Amino acid sequence: MNKKLKLWELDRVSEEAFRQQQKFPLIVVLDDIRSLSNIGSFFRTADAFNVEKIYLCGITATPPHREIQKTALGATDSIEWEYRESIVELVRELQANQIHVVSIEQTEQTTLLQNVDQLKADKFALVFGNEVNGVNQEVVNQSDSVVEIPQFGTKHSLNVSVCAGVVLWEFAKRYI
């Protein structure tokens, strides 16, 4: 029999220990995310994949907010985050600090997710876009790379927080 583990059997680090541990060189940038549930999911996923920081840009809501907390389950306390009004200015700043900016989007020229190991950089900022319009075209133009998740169904899109889980796992694998 393969018994499921109880929460106390998972041997997770404390919030304090998590805040102090070395993070993977990954930054998440949210570009005009509308859904508070999606924002909360990003925090929880960022915690799971040991992300360094989340930037909330444009209309993206910020903690504390009850609807964000419902899906974040406290991850807004463990993940460092910052609000920036202008994502375009943030991208310029990240690039000036030698951070490789990657838009997660479908464009004419992309790197397929299974090939992200070909992207060479010390640190990545992954930009996730609005649920309807995706990543702002100006940001796509500014990006160092564009990564696309191959899809084989009829919808050609994923919920943005589901997309984050898939993409962050692929990038996090570099560091484990």
C-alpha positions in Angstrom: 0.0 0.0 0.0 1.2 3.5 -0.8 -0.1 5.7 2.1 -0.7 9.4 1.5 1.4 11.7 3.7 -0.3 14.0 6.2 0.8 17.7 6.2 3.0 17.3 9.2 4.8 14.4 7.5 5.9 16.4 4.5 8.9 17.9 6.4 8.4 21.4 4.9 10.6 24.3 5.9 9.1 27.0 8.1 8.1 30.4 6.6 11.1 32.0 8.3 13.5 29.4 7.0 12.0 29.7 3.5 12.4 33.5 3.5 16.1 33.0 4.4 17.0 30.1 2.1 18.8 30.7 -1.2 16.1 31.2 -3.9 16.3 30.0 -7.5 17.3 32.9 -9.8 13.7 33.2 -11.1 11.5 36.3 -11.0 7.8 36.3 -11.9 6.3 39.4 -13.5 2.5 39.6 -13.8 1.3 41.9 -16.5 -2.3 43.2 -15.9 -3.7 40.0 -14.3 -7.4 40.5 -13.6 -8.4 37.5 -11.5 -7.6 37.7 -7.8 -7.7 33.9 -7.7 -5.0 33.7 -10.4 -2.9 36.2 -8.5 -3.2 34.0 -5.4 -2.3 31.0 -7.4 0.9 32.7 -8.7 2.0 33.3 -5.1 1.4 29.7 -4.1 3.1 28.3 -7.2 6.1 30.8 -6.7 6.4 29.4 -3.2 6.4 25.8 -4.4 9.1 26.5 -7.0 11.4 28.7 -4.7 11.0 31.9 -6.8 13.0 34.9 -5.7 10.3 37.6 -6.2 7.0 38.5 -7.9 6.4 41.8 -9.5 2.8 42.9 -9.8 2.3 45.4 -12.6 -0.5 47.5 -14.1 -4.0 46.5 -13.0 -2.8 43.5 -11.1 -4.1 43.6 -7.6 -1.8 43.4 -4.6 -2.1 41.7 -1.2 -3.6 41.9 1.3 -6.9 40.9 -0.3 -9.3 38.2 0.9 -9.7 36.7 -2.6 -6.0 36.6 -3.2 -5.5 34.9 0.2 -8.0 32.2 -0.6 -5.8 30.7 -3.3 -2.4 31.9 -2.0 -2.9 30.1 1.4 -0.4 32.4 3.1 2.2 32.5 0.3 1.9 36.3 0.1 3.8 36.2 3.4 6.6 33.9 2.2 7.3 35.3 -1.2 8.9 38.7 -1.7 6.8 40.9 -3.9 6.6 44.4 -5.2 4.1 46.5 -7.2 5.2 48.5 -10.3 2.8 50.6 -12.3 4.8 50.4 -15.5 5.9 46.9 -16.7 7.8 48.6 -19.6 10.0 50.5 -17.1 10.4 47.4 -15.0 11.6 45.3 -18.0 14.2 47.9 -18.8 15.4 47.9 -15.2 15.6 44.1 -15.1 17.5 44.0 -18.3 19.9 46.7 -17.1 20.6 44.4 -14.2 21.5 41.5 -16.6 18.3 39.6 -16.0 17.1 37.7 -19.1 13.4 38.7 -19.6 11.2 35.9 -21.1 7.6 36.6 -22.2 5.4 33.6 -22.0 3.4 34.0 -25.1 2.6 32.7 -28.6 4.5 34.7 -31.3 6.0 34.1 -34.7 9.4 33.2 -33.2 9.4 31.3 -29.9 11.4 28.9 -27.9 9.3 25.9 -27.2 9.1 25.1 -23.5 10.9 21.8 -23.8 13.9 23.7 -25.2 14.3 26.3 -22.5 17.6 24.7 -21.4 19.0 26.4 -24.6 18.4 29.8 -23.0 21.6 30.9 -21.4 21.4 33.3 -18.5 22.3 33.6 -14.8 18.8 34.9 -13.9 15.4 34.9 -15.6 12.3 37.1 -15.3 9.3 35.3 -16.6 6.5 37.6 -17.8 2.9 36.3 -17.7 0.1 38.3 -19.3 -3.5 39.3 -19.0 -6.0 36.5 -19.2 -7.6 37.8 -22.4 -4.9 39.8 -24.2 -1.7 38.0 -23.0 1.6 39.9 -22.6 1.6 43.5 -23.8 3.1 43.6 -27.4 5.5 46.3 -26.3 6.8 44.0 -23.6 7.0 41.1 -26.1 9.1 43.4 -28.3 11.4 44.3 -25.4 11.9 40.7 -24.2 15.1 38.8 -24.6 13.2 35.6 -25.4 9.6 34.4 -25.9 8.7 30.9 -24.6 5.6 29.0 -25.7 4.0 25.9 -24.2 3.2 23.4 -27.0 -0.5 22.6 -27.0 -2.3 19.9 -28.9 -6.0 20.6 -28.3 -8.5 23.0 -29.8 -8.2 25.9 -27.4 -4.6 26.9 -27.9 -4.4 28.6 -24.4 -4.2 27.7 -20.8 -5.4 29.5 -17.7 -2.5 31.9 -16.8 -2.0 30.4 -13.4 -1.9 26.8 -14.9 0.6 28.1 -17.4 2.7 29.4 -14.5 2.9 26.0 -12.9 4.0 24.3 -16.2 6.6 27.0 -17.0 8.0 27.4 -13.5 8.5 23.7 -13.2 10.5 23.6 -16.4 12.7 26.5 -15.4 13.1 25.3 -11.8 14.4 21.9 -13.0 17.6 23.8 -13.9 18.4 24.4 -10.2 17.5 21.1 -8.5 
